């Protein structure tokens, strides 16, 4: 047995003394074969290596994993990354995300409503202004007068 294999075995045995909350589900090779994975439920198995560096799953002891209970949060579920590494999922994180998205949508809806109301009010003021200009021009034309054109404005003033 090589020193690398011995160190992996010792690490595995040390972790067997205390139990993880979530366990890894794959073993990876080492050296040139470190990107090679094999399935391994490490609740009652642990990872080791063949002489050539290929990963192997050995039964008998528990393998790698993570601790999820931190004393303040005992409710969790286990999830795994693509490489089989375990991680903890706490419901409060999901609740915070859902609450945050919900509040964000509510604020966005209120902002859109307010913008539409402001836009409608602004449009009504423009229409009222145009109507007033038209009424003024109409009244002036009855007396044969016209309103002077104001530079930079789309209507006569």
N, C-alpha and C positions, 0 to 999 in steps of 0.2 A: 504494500500500500504506500502511495506517495505521500509526501508531507501535505500537499494540497488536499488530497482525499482525507487524510487524518484530521486536518483542521476543519473540514466540512463536517465530518462525522462528530467531532467534539462539539462544534457549534450546534449541530442538530440535537445531540444528547443534552446539552445545556438547556436548550429551548424546550425539551421534553419535560423538564422539571416543572415548569409552569406552563399553563395552557393559554394559548392565544384565544382571542375572541373570534377572529376570522382567519381562515387558513388559505394559503396559496393553492392554486390548482394546476400549476405546471412547474417542471424543472427545466433548467437551461444548461447547455453544455459549457465547457470552458475552453480557453485557448482559441484556436481557429474555429472551433465548433460552438462558440458562445452564443451564436444566433440560432442554434438548433434547440427546439423545445419539444417536450413530451408531456402528455397529460399525467397528472399525479395529484390525487386528492390527499392533501397533506394533513388531514385530520388524524389519520392512522398510518401514514406513509411519510417518508422523507426522501430528499433528493441526494443522489450520489452520482459518481461519474464512472464510466468505463475507462480503461487504460488509455484509449485513444481520445478521450475528452467528450464522448457522447453522454448525454444525461440518462440517468436511469432512476426509476422510482422503486424504493425498497420499503417493504412493509415492516411494521414492528413498532416504530416510534412516530410521534407526530413531527411534522416538518415546520416550514416557515409560515409566518403569518404576522398579524398585527394585533395590538391591544386596543380595544375600543372603549372600554369603560374607564372613565377618568374620574369617577367619584361623584360628579354632578350630573352625568348623563348616562343612564343605564339602558335607554331604549335606542336600539340601533339595528341595522341590517347590514349584511355583508355584500360587497360587490367586488368585481375583479377587473383589473386592467386587461388589455389585449394579451399581455405576456403572462397572465395568470396571477399576478401579484394582487393580494387582497387589500381592500381598503374599507373603511367604515362609512356608513351612510346614516346620518342622524335625521329623524323626521323633522326636527325644528328647522333645519336648513331648507328642506323642501317647503315647509310652511312659510318661511321668510321669503323665499323666491316667489311663491304663488301670491303672497300678500303684496310684495313689491310690484309684481307685474300688474296685479289688479288695481292697485293705487295709481300706477303709472297710466293705465288705460282710462281710469276715471278722470285724472287731471287732464289728459289729452282731450277727452270728450268735452270737458268743461271749457278748455281753451278754444277748441274748434267752435263750440256754440257761441262763446263770447265774440270771437272774431267775425262770425257770420252776422251777429247782431250789430256789431260796430260797422261792418261793411254795409249792411242794409240801411243803417242810420245815415251813414255818409252818402250813400247813393240817394237816399230820400232828400237830403240837404241839397245835393247837386241838382236833382230834378226840380226842387222848389226854387232854387236860384235861377235855373233856366226859365222856369215858368214866369218868375217875376220879371226877368229881362224881356221875355216875349210880351208880357202884359204892358211893360213900360214902352217898348217899341211900338206896340199897337196904339197905345194912348198918344204917343208922340206923332205917329203917322196920321192920326185923326186931325191934328192941327198943322200938318204939313212939315213937321220937323223930324229929324232923325238923330239917333244917339251916336255920339262919336265912337270910333273904333279904338279900343285900348290895345296898345302893342303888347304882345306876349299872352293875351287872353283870347280864348276861342270865341268870345262873344263881344258885342258892343256894350259900353258902360255909360 
